[in-house]
Amino acid sequence: MHVRRDDMVMAVVGKDRGKTGKVLRVLPGRKRVIVEGLNLHKKHVRANPGKQEQGGIVEREGAISVSNVMLYCTKCSQRTRIGHRVLEDGTRVRYCRKCNEAV
């Protein structure tokens, strides 16, 4: 998958098109990601006095298909594709295809 946890991504399609957020979870088996602040939906939660949890309606992030998000480069401030390159010391890094900076 082209995104990892804690990456900044931008939604390309859907109701949240153009919004950015940080990847909270990656679900590689289902090819989906959960992004902070995107694809919010309401969930009815029952109160649990044992855990000191209050009941009510809570907004949570839903999973988005990984094909609907692109990596957001913070250096050039735009969505971008990524490339892979091997440095002289043998480590592999991902880089922004637009500004050639390491992600």
Secondary structure, DSSP 4 states (H G I P E B T S, - for coil): ----TT-EEEE-SSTTTT-EEEEEEEETTTTEEEETTSSEEEEEE--BGGGTBPPEEEEEEPEEEGGGEEEEETTTTEEE-EEEEE-TTS-EEEEETTT--B-
